[in-house]
């Protein structure tokens, strides 16, 4: 069973609950989510994904 944590959606400003399986959560305006454990990862510059408009919700320590 995974833990849950609160994240502030950078687009809506609302708090959302999600899994703590990854340290970082990225979201776009449509609500699509990309997860990462790397502080330096940015899906907007990942040539394999070819996406844009994602903002990081924040990390958990």
PDB file with SEQRES, HELIX, SHEET and CRYST1 records, atoms N, CA, C and O in Angstrom:
SEQRES   1 A   61  UNK UNK UNK UNK UNK UNK UNK UNK UNK UNK UNK UNK UNK          
SEQRES   2 A   61  UNK UNK UNK UNK UNK UNK UNK UNK UNK UNK UNK UNK UNK          
SEQRES   3 A   61  UNK UNK UNK UNK UNK UNK UNK UNK UNK UNK UNK UNK UNK          
SEQRES   4 A   61  UNK UNK UNK UNK UNK UNK UNK UNK UNK UNK UNK UNK UNK          
SEQRES   5 A   61  UNK UNK UNK UNK UNK UNK UNK UNK UNK                          
HELIX    1 AA1 UNK A   43  UNK A   45  5                                   3    
SHEET    1 AA1 2 UNK A   4  UNK A   8  0                                        
SHEET    2 AA1 2 UNK A  15  UNK A  19 -1                                        
SHEET    1 AA2 3 UNK A  33  UNK A  36  0                                        
SHEET    2 AA2 3 UNK A  24  UNK A  27 -1                                        
SHEET    3 AA2 3 UNK A  55  UNK A  59 -1                                        
CRYST1    1.000    1.000    1.000  90.00  90.00  90.00 P 1           1          
ATOM      1  N   UNK A   1       0.841  -1.173   0.000  1.00  0.00           N  
ATOM      2  CA  UNK A   1       0.000   0.000   0.000  1.00  0.00           C  
ATOM      3  C   UNK A   1       0.893   1.245   0.000  1.00  0.00           C  
ATOM      4  O   UNK A   1       1.824   1.347   0.799  1.00  0.00           O  
ATOM      5  N   UNK A   2       0.609   2.170  -0.884  1.00  0.00           N  
ATOM      6  CA  UNK A   2       1.442   3.363  -0.998  1.00  0.00           C  
ATOM      7  C   UNK A   2       0.929   4.469  -0.094  1.00  0.00           C  
ATOM      8  O   UNK A   2      -0.250   4.514   0.260  1.00  0.00           O  
ATOM      9  N   UNK A   3       1.853   5.371   0.276  1.00  0.00           N  
ATOM     10  CA  UNK A   3       1.472   6.523   1.067  1.00  0.00           C  
ATOM     11  C   UNK A   3       0.848   7.594   0.190  1.00  0.00           C  
ATOM     12  O   UNK A   3       0.935   7.539  -1.037  1.00  0.00           O  
ATOM     13  N   UNK A   4       0.222   8.565   0.831  1.00  0.00           N  
ATOM     14  CA  UNK A   4      -0.414   9.667   0.120  1.00  0.00           C  
ATOM     15  C   UNK A   4       0.156  10.973   0.656  1.00  0.00           C  
ATOM     16  O   UNK A   4       0.523  11.069   1.827  1.00  0.00           O  
ATOM     17  N   UNK A   5       0.227  11.973  -0.210  1.00  0.00           N  
ATOM     18  CA  UNK A   5       0.714  13.284   0.190  1.00  0.00           C  
ATOM     19  C   UNK A   5      -0.095  14.350  -0.529  1.00  0.00           C  
ATOM     20  O   UNK A   5      -0.718  14.089  -1.558  1.00  0.00           O  
ATOM     21  N   UNK A   6      -0.076  15.548   0.024  1.00  0.00           N  
ATOM     22  CA  UNK A   6      -0.753  16.684  -0.587  1.00  0.00           C  
ATOM     23  C   UNK A   6       0.209  17.418  -1.512  1.00  0.00           C  
ATOM     24  O   UNK A   6       1.377  17.617  -1.180  1.00  0.00           O  
ATOM     25  N   UNK A   7      -0.289  17.815  -2.665  1.00  0.00           N  
ATOM     26  CA  UNK A   7       0.456  18.606  -3.642  1.00  0.00           C  
ATOM     27  C   UNK A   7      -0.407  19.785  -4.052  1.00  0.00           C  
ATOM     28  O   UNK A   7      -1.627  19.659  -4.148  1.00  0.00           O  
ATOM     29  N   UNK A   8       0.212  20.926  -4.292  1.00  0.00           N  
ATOM     30  CA  UNK A   8      -0.526  22.071  -4.802  1.00  0.00           C  
ATOM     31  C   UNK A   8      -0.372  22.088  -6.317  1.00  0.00           C  
ATOM     32  O   UNK A   8       0.741  22.171  -6.838  1.00  0.00           O  
ATOM     33  N   UNK A   9      -1.501  22.008  -7.017  1.00  0.00           N  
ATOM     34  CA  UNK A   9      -1.498  22.058  -8.475  1.00  0.00           C  
ATOM     35  C   UNK A   9      -1.112  23.479  -8.893  1.00  0.00           C  
ATOM     36  O   UNK A   9      -1.810  24.427  -8.532  1.00  0.00           O  
ATOM     37  N   UNK A  10      -0.011  23.652  -9.648  1.00  0.00           N  
ATOM     38  CA  UNK A  10       0.445  24.991 -10.013  1.00  0.00           C  
ATOM     39  C   UNK A  10      -0.491  25.718 -10.976  1.00  0.00           C  
ATOM     40  O   UNK A  10      -0.395  26.937 -11.117  1.00  0.00           O  
ATOM     41  N   UNK A  11      -1.371  25.013 -11.624  1.00  0.00           N  
ATOM     42  CA  UNK A  11      -2.324  25.646 -12.539  1.00  0.00           C  
ATOM     43  C   UNK A  11      -3.593  26.081 -11.819  1.00  0.00           C  
ATOM     44  O   UNK A  11      -4.076  27.194 -12.028  1.00  0.00           O  
ATOM     45  N   UNK A  12      -4.134  25.212 -10.976  1.00  0.00           N  
ATOM     46  CA  UNK A  12      -5.401  25.525 -10.311  1.00  0.00           C  
ATOM     47  C   UNK A  12      -5.211  26.159  -8.937  1.00  0.00           C  
ATOM     48  O   UNK A  12      -6.108  26.834  -8.431  1.00  0.00           O  
ATOM     49  N   UNK A  13      -4.031  25.940  -8.329  1.00  0.00           N  
ATOM     50  CA  UNK A  13      -3.799  26.424  -6.981  1.00  0.00           C  
ATOM     51  C   UNK A  13      -4.448  25.553  -5.918  1.00  0.00           C  
ATOM     52  O   UNK A  13      -4.350  25.844  -4.726  1.00  0.00           O  
ATOM     53  N   UNK A  14      -5.111  24.487  -6.345  1.00  0.00           N  
ATOM     54  CA  UNK A  14      -5.806  23.599  -5.417  1.00  0.00           C  
ATOM     55  C   UNK A  14      -4.874  22.495  -4.920  1.00  0.00           C  
ATOM     56  O   UNK A  14      -3.938  22.090  -5.608  1.00  0.00           O  
ATOM     57  N   UNK A  15      -5.156  22.024  -3.712  1.00  0.00           N  
ATOM     58  CA  UNK A  15      -4.403  20.916  -3.138  1.00  0.00           C  
ATOM     59  C   UNK A  15      -4.985  19.601  -3.629  1.00  0.00           C  
ATOM     60  O   UNK A  15      -6.198  19.395  -3.604  1.00  0.00           O  
ATOM     61  N   UNK A  16      -4.104  18.716  -4.075  1.00  0.00           N  
ATOM     62  CA  UNK A  16      -4.503  17.396  -4.570  1.00  0.00           C  
ATOM     63  C   UNK A  16      -3.728  16.338  -3.801  1.00  0.00           C  
ATOM     64  O   UNK A  16      -2.581  16.564  -3.417  1.00  0.00           O  
ATOM     65  N   UNK A  17      -4.340  15.193  -3.574  1.00  0.00           N  
ATOM     66  CA  UNK A  17      -3.644  14.071  -2.945  1.00  0.00           C  
ATOM     67  C   UNK A  17      -3.172  13.114  -4.016  1.00  0.00           C  
ATOM     68  O   UNK A  17      -3.872  12.852  -4.994  1.00  0.00           O  
ATOM     69  N   UNK A  18      -1.965  12.593  -3.813  1.00  0.00           N  
ATOM     70  CA  UNK A  18      -1.412  11.629  -4.759  1.00  0.00           C  
ATOM     71  C   UNK A  18      -0.409  10.741  -4.032  1.00  0.00           C  
ATOM     72  O   UNK A  18      -0.090  10.959  -2.864  1.00  0.00           O  
ATOM     73  N   UNK A  19       0.072   9.748  -4.743  1.00  0.00           N  
ATOM     74  CA  UNK A  19       1.007   8.763  -4.206  1.00  0.00           C  
ATOM     75  C   UNK A  19       2.344   9.397  -3.825  1.00  0.00           C  
ATOM     76  O   UNK A  19       2.766  10.390  -4.418  1.00  0.00           O  
ATOM     77  N   UNK A  20       2.994   8.812  -2.835  1.00  0.00           N  
ATOM     78  CA  UNK A  20       4.341   9.239  -2.447  1.00  0.00           C  
ATOM     79  C   UNK A  20       5.409   8.320  -3.035  1.00  0.00           C  
ATOM     80  O   UNK A  20       6.554   8.329  -2.583  1.00  0.00           O  
ATOM     81  N   UNK A  21       5.039   7.527  -4.038  1.00  0.00           N  
ATOM     82  CA  UNK A  21       5.999   6.604  -4.647  1.00  0.00           C  
ATOM     83  C   UNK A  21       7.164   7.326  -5.318  1.00  0.00           C  
ATOM     84  O   UNK A  21       8.253   6.763  -5.435  1.00  0.00           O  
ATOM     85  N   UNK A  22       6.947   8.569  -5.762  1.00  0.00           N  
ATOM     86  CA  UNK A  22       7.990   9.360  -6.419  1.00  0.00           C  
ATOM     87  C   UNK A  22       8.150  10.678  -5.682  1.00  0.00           C  
ATOM     88  O   UNK A  22       7.210  11.158  -5.049  1.00  0.00           O  
ATOM     89  N   UNK A  23       9.341  11.267  -5.763  1.00  0.00           N  
ATOM     90  CA  UNK A  23       9.605  12.534  -5.061  1.00  0.00           C  
ATOM     91  C   UNK A  23       8.997  13.734  -5.760  1.00  0.00           C  
ATOM     92  O   UNK A  23       8.591  14.694  -5.104  1.00  0.00           O  
ATOM     93  N   UNK A  24       8.927  13.692  -7.092  1.00  0.00           N  
ATOM     94  CA  UNK A  24       8.491  14.867  -7.836  1.00  0.00           C  
ATOM     95  C   UNK A  24       7.306  14.539  -8.729  1.00  0.00           C  
ATOM     96  O   UNK A  24       7.208  13.458  -9.308  1.00  0.00           O  
ATOM     97  N   UNK A  25       6.422  15.501  -8.817  1.00  0.00           N  
ATOM     98  CA  UNK A  25       5.181  15.348  -9.579  1.00  0.00           C  
ATOM     99  C   UNK A  25       5.058  16.557 -10.497  1.00  0.00           C  
ATOM    100  O   UNK A  25       5.095  17.703 -10.047  1.00  0.00           O  
ATOM    101  N   UNK A  26       4.913  16.285 -11.780  1.00  0.00           N  
ATOM    102  CA  UNK A  26       4.739  17.330 -12.786  1.00  0.00           C  
ATOM    103  C   UNK A  26       3.328  17.227 -13.342  1.00  0.00           C  
ATOM    104  O   UNK A  26       2.831  16.120 -13.551  1.00  0.00           O  
ATOM    105  N   UNK A  27       2.671  18.358 -13.586  1.00  0.00           N  
ATOM    106  CA  UNK A  27       1.296  18.349 -14.082  1.00  0.00           C  
ATOM    107  C   UNK A  27       1.156  19.383 -15.204  1.00  0.00           C  
ATOM    108  O   UNK A  27       1.823  20.418 -15.196  1.00  0.00           O  
ATOM    109  N   UNK A  28       0.272  19.083 -16.175  1.00  0.00           N  
ATOM    110  CA  UNK A  28      -0.019  20.064 -17.219  1.00  0.00           C  
ATOM    111  C   UNK A  28      -1.423  20.624 -16.994  1.00  0.00           C  
ATOM    112  O   UNK A  28      -2.115  20.204 -16.067  1.00  0.00           O  
ATOM    113  N   UNK A  29      -1.845  21.565 -17.831  1.00  0.00           N  
ATOM    114  CA  UNK A  29      -3.144  22.221 -17.667  1.00  0.00           C  
ATOM    115  C   UNK A  29      -4.311  21.258 -17.769  1.00  0.00           C  
ATOM    116  O   UNK A  29      -5.376  21.523 -17.210  1.00  0.00           O  
ATOM    117  N   UNK A  30      -4.137  20.147 -18.470  1.00  0.00           N  
ATOM    118  CA  UNK A  30      -5.208  19.161 -18.628  1.00  0.00           C  
ATOM    119  C   UNK A  30      -5.279  18.190 -17.453  1.00  0.00           C  
ATOM    120  O   UNK A  30      -6.198  17.374 -17.379  1.00  0.00           O  
ATOM    121  N   UNK A  31      -4.319  18.270 -16.537  1.00  0.00           N  
ATOM    122  CA  UNK A  31      -4.312  17.372 -15.383  1.00  0.00           C  
ATOM    123  C   UNK A  31      -3.491  16.116 -15.579  1.00  0.00           C  
ATOM    124  O   UNK A  31      -3.475  15.250 -14.705  1.00  0.00           O  
ATOM    125  N   UNK A  32      -2.803  15.995 -16.719  1.00  0.00           N  
ATOM    126  CA  UNK A  32      -1.909  14.856 -16.937  1.00  0.00           C  
ATOM    127  C   UNK A  32      -0.717  14.979 -15.997  1.00  0.00           C  
ATOM    128  O   UNK A  32      -0.218  16.079 -15.757  1.00  0.00           O  
ATOM    129  N   UNK A  33      -0.264  13.848 -15.468  1.00  0.00           N  
ATOM    130  CA  UNK A  33       0.794  13.852 -14.462  1.00  0.00           C  
ATOM    131  C   UNK A  33       1.970  12.998 -14.923  1.00  0.00           C  
ATOM    132  O   UNK A  33       1.787  11.914 -15.477  1.00  0.00           O  
ATOM    133  N   UNK A  34       3.183  13.505 -14.685  1.00  0.00           N  
ATOM    134  CA  UNK A  34       4.421  12.761 -14.908  1.00  0.00           C  
ATOM    135  C   UNK A  34       5.174  12.765 -13.584  1.00  0.00           C  
ATOM    136  O   UNK A  34       5.287  13.800 -12.928  1.00  0.00           O  
ATOM    137  N   UNK A  35       5.689  11.599 -13.196  1.00  0.00           N  
ATOM    138  CA  UNK A  35       6.398  11.441 -11.925  1.00  0.00           C  
ATOM    139  C   UNK A  35       7.890  11.238 -12.165  1.00  0.00           C  
ATOM    140  O   UNK A  35       8.298  10.706 -13.197  1.00  0.00           O  
ATOM    141  N   UNK A  36       8.699  11.671 -11.197  1.00  0.00           N  
ATOM    142  CA  UNK A  36      10.145  11.496 -11.282  1.00  0.00           C  
ATOM    143  C   UNK A  36      10.743  11.465  -9.879  1.00  0.00           C  
ATOM    144  O   UNK A  36      10.179  12.029  -8.941  1.00  0.00           O  
ATOM    145  N   UNK A  37      11.881  10.807  -9.747  1.00  0.00           N  
ATOM    146  CA  UNK A  37      12.650  10.851  -8.507  1.00  0.00           C  
ATOM    147  C   UNK A  37      13.854  11.776  -8.634  1.00  0.00           C  
ATOM    148  O   UNK A  37      14.536  12.043  -7.644  1.00  0.00           O  
ATOM    149  N   UNK A  38      14.122  12.267  -9.843  1.00  0.00           N  
ATOM    150  CA  UNK A  38      15.291  13.101 -10.093  1.00  0.00           C  
ATOM    151  C   UNK A  38      14.940  14.583  -9.957  1.00  0.00           C  
ATOM    152  O   UNK A  38      14.017  15.076 -10.606  1.00  0.00           O  
ATOM    153  N   UNK A  39      15.685  15.282  -9.107  1.00  0.00           N  
ATOM    154  CA  UNK A  39      15.456  16.712  -8.922  1.00  0.00           C  
ATOM    155  C   UNK A  39      15.716  17.501 -10.206  1.00  0.00           C  
ATOM    156  O   UNK A  39      15.081  18.529 -10.439  1.00  0.00           O  
ATOM    157  N   UNK A  40      16.643  17.029 -11.037  1.00  0.00           N  
ATOM    158  CA  UNK A  40      17.011  17.762 -12.251  1.00  0.00           C  
ATOM    159  C   UNK A  40      16.154  17.408 -13.468  1.00  0.00           C  
ATOM    160  O   UNK A  40      16.275  18.045 -14.514  1.00  0.00           O  
ATOM    161  N   UNK A  41      15.293  16.399 -13.339  1.00  0.00           N  
ATOM    162  CA  UNK A  41      14.481  15.985 -14.488  1.00  0.00           C  
ATOM    163  C   UNK A  41      13.414  17.029 -14.806  1.00  0.00           C  
ATOM    164  O   UNK A  41      12.785  17.586 -13.906  1.00  0.00           O  
ATOM    165  N   UNK A  42      13.221  17.284 -16.101  1.00  0.00           N  
ATOM    166  CA  UNK A  42      12.181  18.190 -16.577  1.00  0.00           C  
ATOM    167  C   UNK A  42      11.548  17.555 -17.811  1.00  0.00           C  
ATOM    168  O   UNK A  42      12.211  17.454 -18.843  1.00  0.00           O  
ATOM    169  N   UNK A  43      10.295  17.126 -17.742  1.00  0.00           N  
ATOM    170  CA  UNK A  43       9.677  16.463 -18.890  1.00  0.00           C  
ATOM    171  C   UNK A  43       9.554  17.363 -20.115  1.00  0.00           C  
ATOM    172  O   UNK A  43       9.449  16.865 -21.236  1.00  0.00           O  
ATOM    173  N   UNK A  44       9.564  18.674 -19.919  1.00  0.00           N  
ATOM    174  CA  UNK A  44       9.436  19.610 -21.033  1.00  0.00           C  
ATOM    175  C   UNK A  44      10.638  19.585 -21.972  1.00  0.00           C  
ATOM    176  O   UNK A  44      10.535  20.012 -23.122  1.00  0.00           O  
ATOM    177  N   UNK A  45      11.770  19.089 -21.492  1.00  0.00           N  
ATOM    178  CA  UNK A  45      12.978  19.025 -22.322  1.00  0.00           C  
ATOM    179  C   UNK A  45      13.416  17.590 -22.589  1.00  0.00           C  
ATOM    180  O   UNK A  45      14.518  17.364 -23.089  1.00  0.00           O  
ATOM    181  N   UNK A  46      12.576  16.627 -22.265  1.00  0.00           N  
ATOM    182  CA  UNK A  46      12.869  15.212 -22.518  1.00  0.00           C  
ATOM    183  C   UNK A  46      12.540  14.905 -23.978  1.00  0.00           C  
ATOM    184  O   UNK A  46      11.368  14.911 -24.354  1.00  0.00           O  
ATOM    185  N   UNK A  47      13.566  14.633 -24.821  1.00  0.00           N  
ATOM    186  CA  UNK A  47      13.317  14.417 -26.251  1.00  0.00           C  
ATOM    187  C   UNK A  47      12.472  13.179 -26.544  1.00  0.00           C  
ATOM    188  O   UNK A  47      11.881  13.082 -27.620  1.00  0.00           O  
ATOM    189  N   UNK A  48      12.406  12.243 -25.618  1.00  0.00           N  
ATOM    190  CA  UNK A  48      11.592  11.046 -25.840  1.00  0.00           C  
ATOM    191  C   UNK A  48      10.112  11.312 -25.604  1.00  0.00           C  
ATOM    192  O   UNK A  48       9.268  10.626 -26.182  1.00  0.00           O  
ATOM    193  N   UNK A  49       9.779  12.286 -24.775  1.00  0.00           N  
ATOM    194  CA  UNK A  49       8.373  12.566 -24.469  1.00  0.00           C  
ATOM    195  C   UNK A  49       7.733  13.551 -25.436  1.00  0.00           C  
ATOM    196  O   UNK A  49       6.570  13.399 -25.808  1.00  0.00           O  
ATOM    197  N   UNK A  50       8.500  14.567 -25.843  1.00  0.00           N  
ATOM    198  CA  UNK A  50       7.980  15.606 -26.740  1.00  0.00           C  
ATOM    199  C   UNK A  50       6.703  16.240 -26.189  1.00  0.00           C  
ATOM    200  O   UNK A  50       5.670  16.265 -26.858  1.00  0.00           O  
ATOM    201  N   UNK A  51       6.791  16.750 -24.967  1.00  0.00           N  
ATOM    202  CA  UNK A  51       5.667  17.419 -24.319  1.00  0.00           C  
ATOM    203  C   UNK A  51       6.100  18.817 -23.902  1.00  0.00           C  
ATOM    204  O   UNK A  51       7.290  19.133 -23.883  1.00  0.00           O  
ATOM    205  N   UNK A  52       5.125  19.645 -23.569  1.00  0.00           N  
ATOM    206  CA  UNK A  52       5.421  20.975 -23.050  1.00  0.00           C  
ATOM    207  C   UNK A  52       4.298  21.394 -22.111  1.00  0.00           C  
ATOM    208  O   UNK A  52       3.230  20.783 -22.088  1.00  0.00           O  
ATOM    209  N   UNK A  53       4.550  22.428 -21.350  1.00  0.00           N  
ATOM    210  CA  UNK A  53       3.534  22.969 -20.461  1.00  0.00           C  
ATOM    211  C   UNK A  53       3.424  22.296 -19.111  1.00  0.00           C  
ATOM    212  O   UNK A  53       2.477  22.554 -18.368  1.00  0.00           O  
ATOM    213  N   UNK A  54       4.377  21.434 -18.776  1.00  0.00           N  
ATOM    214  CA  UNK A  54       4.332  20.774 -17.468  1.00  0.00           C  
ATOM    215  C   UNK A  54       5.013  21.651 -16.421  1.00  0.00           C  
ATOM    216  O   UNK A  54       6.059  22.246 -16.682  1.00  0.00           O  
ATOM    217  N   UNK A  55       4.413  21.725 -15.237  1.00  0.00           N  
ATOM    218  CA  UNK A  55       4.988  22.453 -14.110  1.00  0.00           C  
ATOM    219  C   UNK A  55       5.139  21.496 -12.939  1.00  0.00           C  
ATOM    220  O   UNK A  55       4.288  20.635 -12.713  1.00  0.00           O  
ATOM    221  N   UNK A  56       6.224  21.652 -12.201  1.00  0.00           N  
ATOM    222  CA  UNK A  56       6.481  20.771 -11.061  1.00  0.00           C  
ATOM    223  C   UNK A  56       5.648  21.206  -9.861  1.00  0.00           C  
ATOM    224  O   UNK A  56       5.579  22.389  -9.530  1.00  0.00           O  
ATOM    225  N   UNK A  57       5.028  20.243  -9.229  1.00  0.00           N  
ATOM    226  CA  UNK A  57       4.212  20.504  -8.042  1.00  0.00           C  
ATOM    227  C   UNK A  57       5.045  20.588  -6.783  1.00  0.00           C  
ATOM    228  O   UNK A  57       4.587  21.142  -5.783  1.00  0.00           O  
ATOM    229  N   UNK A  58       6.243  20.063  -6.798  1.00  0.00           N  
ATOM    230  CA  UNK A  58       7.108  20.114  -5.625  1.00  0.00           C  
ATOM    231  C   UNK A  58       7.574  18.744  -5.215  1.00  0.00           C  
ATOM    232  O   UNK A  58       6.993  17.733  -5.611  1.00  0.00           O  
ATOM    233  N   UNK A  59       8.618  18.709  -4.426  1.00  0.00           N  
ATOM    234  CA  UNK A  59       9.171  17.441  -3.973  1.00  0.00           C  
ATOM    235  C   UNK A  59       8.874  17.199  -2.517  1.00  0.00           C  
ATOM    236  O   UNK A  59       8.460  18.099  -1.786  1.00  0.00           O  
ATOM    237  N   UNK A  60       9.090  15.985  -2.113  1.00  0.00           N  
ATOM    238  CA  UNK A  60       8.905  15.596  -0.719  1.00  0.00           C  
ATOM    239  C   UNK A  60      10.258  15.194  -0.157  1.00  0.00           C  
ATOM    240  O   UNK A  60      11.030  14.504  -0.823  1.00  0.00           O  
ATOM    241  N   UNK A  61      10.542  15.612   1.038  1.00  0.00           N  
ATOM    242  CA  UNK A  61      11.800  15.213   1.684  1.00  0.00           C  
ATOM    243  C   UNK A  61      11.597  14.001   2.545  1.00  0.00           C  
ATOM    244  O   UNK A  61      12.544  13.520   3.168  1.00  0.00           O  
TER     245      UNK A  61                                                      
END                                                                             
